[in-house]
Amino acid sequence: MTNIARKRPKKEIVHRPLDSLKLHPAHALFPELPEHEFQALAADIDANGLLDPVEILPDGTLLAGRERRRAVRLLGGKTIACWLRKDLAEAGPDAIERRVIESNLDRRQLSRLDQARCFRRLRELARGELGARKVQGDLRDFLAKRFGMSGRNMVRYEHVLDTPIEVQTAVESERLKLVDGEKVAGLPADDQERIAEALRRGQDPRKVVREAVKRRRPEDGEPCLSTVVARLARAIEAADRDLPGCLRREPLGDLRPRLPALLNGRTLLETLIRVIEKHAKSLDLPIVRTTNNKTPRTKRKPK
């Protein structure tokens, strides 16, 4: 019996006025091309024509080809060839946003932190979409391959995104090592702001971060409570973000090697919560009750 290959849908190419196209919000993740690259693109289109149509939705939303549209406008064009992506319009908003991001990844040289922003968003979008497909290895590593980076390093850059912009800039310019930028992400917010203020005053990033981390360590070299809790909170936030999608894709997985650490982690969290409850009043925090604690009954007034 002969196998008949499924035919790909034919591309529907239309011509639309440049002014009728609107950018998808996800384009905000990406800066415009450097001027010399943009001029080279315009010169190529002027010499050879527009070889690849831009991609749009039926309502005129531009998915891929922002710089090509800009170059055609510079050359005096009024209309542009467009690939009408009805398939993406039917697939839904997540598929649309993913296409915008991926089209820019293929065409731009992005900084590591720009890549980390895209990685973070692609991972969020992938939760539902990858539920129907088998992914070899961890989702983190699966997506990080798009950027030519290990999943572990990509997550380090992602952590730096949660630091003040001054710290991010120092990491981008290599005035601060990635590992030190990640240390800042693990510090409490007030420490991060002090570091940012010092960097705004022009102080050496490495020295500022080193002193801030040192202040958070007692004389024996062990990290202090606030640093440990900050790291723990970050890990819980990441698990809360990723775990539901992982459980949908592989409900059990091989958790046996991790069970001792997980069970110990439950004990540690319960201990921490009891300490917080004990000192909640002095810390001006709302009372937190664990599931094992009995809610105190309100005393009835005597009749």
C-alpha positions in Angstrom: 0.0 0.0 0.0 1.5 3.4 -1.0 1.9 6.0 1.7 0.6 9.4 0.6 2.4 12.3 2.2 0.3 15.0 3.7 0.5 18.1 1.6 1.6 21.3 3.1 -0.9 24.2 2.8 0.0 26.5 0.0 1.3 29.9 1.0 -1.2 32.6 0.5 0.7 35.7 -0.5 -1.0 39.1 -0.5 0.1 42.7 -0.9 -0.8 45.1 1.8 -0.1 48.8 2.4 2.8 49.3 4.8 0.7 51.7 7.0 -2.0 49.0 7.4 0.3 46.7 9.3 0.7 46.8 13.1 3.4 45.3 15.2 2.7 42.4 17.6 3.5 43.4 21.2 6.2 40.7 21.5 8.4 42.7 19.1 9.1 45.0 22.1 11.5 42.2 23.3 13.9 43.1 20.5 15.7 46.3 19.7 16.0 47.6 16.1 18.9 46.5 14.0 22.1 48.5 14.3 22.2 51.2 11.7 24.9 49.5 9.6 23.0 46.2 9.5 19.8 48.0 8.6 21.4 49.9 5.8 22.9 46.6 4.4 19.4 45.0 4.5 17.9 48.0 2.6 20.7 47.9 0.0 20.1 44.1 -0.5 16.4 44.7 -1.0 17.0 47.5 -3.3 19.4 45.4 -5.5 17.5 42.0 -5.4 14.0 42.8 -4.3 12.1 41.4 -1.3 13.0 37.7 -1.5 11.1 36.6 1.7 7.6 38.0 2.3 6.8 39.3 5.8 4.4 37.2 7.8 1.1 38.7 9.0 -2.2 37.6 10.5 -5.5 38.3 8.7 -6.0 41.4 10.8 -2.7 42.9 9.7 -0.6 42.1 12.7 3.0 41.8 11.7 4.6 38.6 13.0 7.9 38.4 11.2 9.7 41.0 9.0 9.6 44.3 11.0 13.0 45.3 9.7 12.1 44.4 6.1 9.0 46.5 6.3 11.1 49.4 7.6 13.6 49.0 4.8 10.9 48.9 2.1 9.5 52.2 3.6 13.0 53.7 3.5 13.2 52.8 -0.2 10.0 54.6 -0.9 7.7 51.5 -1.2 4.0 51.8 -0.3 3.0 48.1 -0.2 4.8 44.9 0.8 4.3 41.2 0.0 2.9 39.3 3.0 2.5 35.7 3.8 -1.0 35.5 5.3 -0.7 33.2 8.4 -4.2 31.9 8.8 -2.8 28.7 10.3 -1.3 30.7 13.2 -4.4 32.7 13.7 -6.3 29.5 14.2 -3.6 28.0 16.5 -4.1 30.8 19.1 -2.2 33.6 20.8 0.5 31.4 22.3 1.5 30.0 18.9 1.4 33.5 17.5 3.7 35.0 20.2 6.1 32.0 19.9 6.4 32.7 16.1 7.2 36.3 16.7 10.0 35.4 19.2 11.4 32.6 17.1 11.5 34.7 13.9 13.6 37.2 15.7 16.0 34.6 17.2 16.8 33.5 13.6 17.7 36.9 12.4 19.3 38.8 15.2 22.5 38.8 17.3 21.1 39.0 20.8 22.9 39.7 24.0 22.9 37.0 26.6 20.3 38.7 28.7 18.1 39.4 25.7 18.4 35.6 25.0 17.4 34.9 28.7 14.3 37.1 28.3 13.3 35.2 25.2 14.1 31.9 26.9 11.9 32.8 29.9 9.0 33.6 27.7 9.4 30.6 25.4 9.5 28.3 28.5 6.2 29.8 29.7 4.6 29.4 26.3 6.0 25.8 25.9 4.2 24.4 29.0 0.9 23.7 27.2 2.3 23.1 23.7 4.9 20.5 24.8 2.3 18.6 26.7 1.3 16.7 23.6 5.0 16.0 22.5 7.7 14.0 24.1 10.7 16.1 24.9 14.1 14.5 25.3 15.6 15.7 28.6 14.6 18.7 30.7 12.6 21.4 29.1 15.2 23.9 30.3 17.9 22.2 28.3 15.6 21.6 25.3 14.9 25.3 24.9 18.5 26.4 25.8 19.8 24.6 22.8 18.2 27.2 20.6 20.7 29.7 22.0 23.7 27.5 21.9 24.0 27.4 25.7 23.6 24.9 28.4 20.4 25.0 30.4 22.3 25.6 33.6 24.1 28.7 32.2 20.9 30.0 30.7 19.1 29.9 34.0 22.0 31.8 35.6 21.4 34.6 33.1 17.7 34.3 33.8 18.4 34.9 37.5 20.3 38.1 36.6 17.1 39.4 35.0 15.7 39.7 38.5 18.4 42.1 39.6 18.5 45.9 39.3 19.2 47.2 35.8 22.6 48.5 37.0 23.7 44.9 37.8 22.4 43.6 34.5 24.4 46.3 32.6 27.5 45.4 34.6 27.1 41.7 33.6 26.4 42.6 30.0 29.5 44.7 29.8 31.5 42.0 31.5 32.5 44.3 34.4 30.8 41.8 36.6 31.0 38.0 36.3 27.9 36.0 35.7 28.3 34.0 38.9 28.5 37.3 40.9 25.4 38.7 39.1 23.6 35.5 40.2 24.8 36.1 43.8 23.1 39.5 43.7 19.8 37.8 42.6 20.0 35.8 45.8 20.3 38.8 48.1 17.4 40.6 49.8 15.8 43.5 48.0 17.4 46.2 50.3 20.9 44.8 49.6 20.2 44.8 45.9 19.2 48.4 46.0 22.3 49.4 47.9 24.4 47.7 45.2 22.5 49.5 42.5 23.1 52.8 44.2 26.8 52.1 44.5 27.0 51.3 40.8 25.2 54.5 39.9 27.9 56.3 41.8 30.5 54.7 39.5 32.0 52.2 42.0 33.7 49.0 40.9 30.9 46.3 40.5 33.1 43.4 41.5 34.2 45.1 44.7 30.7 46.3 45.6 29.2 42.8 45.1 32.0 41.1 47.0 31.5 43.4 50.0 27.7 43.0 49.9 28.0 39.2 49.9 30.6 39.3 52.6 28.3 41.4 54.9 25.7 38.7 54.5 28.1 36.0 55.9 29.1 35.7 59.5 32.7 35.3 60.6 32.6 31.5 60.1 31.9 32.0 56.4 28.4 30.4 56.5 25.6 32.3 54.7 23.2 34.2 56.9 19.5 33.4 57.2 18.2 36.1 54.9 20.5 34.9 52.1 19.5 31.3 52.5 15.7 32.1 52.6 16.1 34.4 49.6 17.6 31.5 47.6 14.9 29.1 48.9 12.1 31.5 47.9 13.6 31.8 44.4 13.7 28.0 44.0 10.1 27.7 45.2 8.9 30.4 42.8 10.7 28.6 39.9 9.1 25.3 40.9 5.7 26.9 41.2 6.1 28.3 37.7 7.4 25.1 36.0 6.1 22.1 38.1 2.4 22.1 36.9 3.5 21.8 33.2 6.1 19.1 34.1 3.4 17.1 35.9 1.1 17.3 32.9 3.8 16.1 30.6 5.1 13.3 32.8 2.9 12.7 35.8 5.4 10.5 37.7 8.9 10.7 36.2 11.8 9.2 38.1 11.5 11.0 41.4 13.0 8.2 43.5 16.6 9.7 43.7 15.1 13.0 44.8 12.7 11.7 47.5 15.0 12.0 50.5 15.8 15.6 49.6 12.1 16.4 49.0 11.0 14.9 52.3 13.8 16.7 54.1 12.7 19.9 52.3 9.2 19.5 53.7 10.6 19.3 57.2 12.8 22.3 56.7 9.9 24.4 55.4 7.7 23.4 58.3 10.4 24.4 60.7 10.9 27.7 58.9 7.2 28.4 59.0 7.0 27.7 62.7 9.9 30.1 63.3 8.1 32.8 61.2 4.8 32.2 63.1 6.7 32.6 66.4 8.2 35.9 65.4 5.4 37.2 63.1 4.3 39.9 65.5 7.7 41.3 66.0 8.4 41.2 62.3 5.0 42.9 61.5 4.0 39.9 59.4 0.5 38.3 59.1 0.1 35.1 61.0 0.8 32.0 58.8 -0.8 28.7 59.6 0.5 25.4 58.3 -1.9 22.6 57.5 -0.8 20.7 60.6 -1.6 23.6 62.9 -5.0 23.9 64.5 -6.7 27.2 63.9 -7.3 28.8 67.3 -10.8 29.0 68.4 -12.3 32.3 69.4 -13.2 32.4 73.1 -16.8 32.8 73.8 -17.9 35.5 76.2 -19.5 34.2 79.3 -23.3 34.6 79.4 
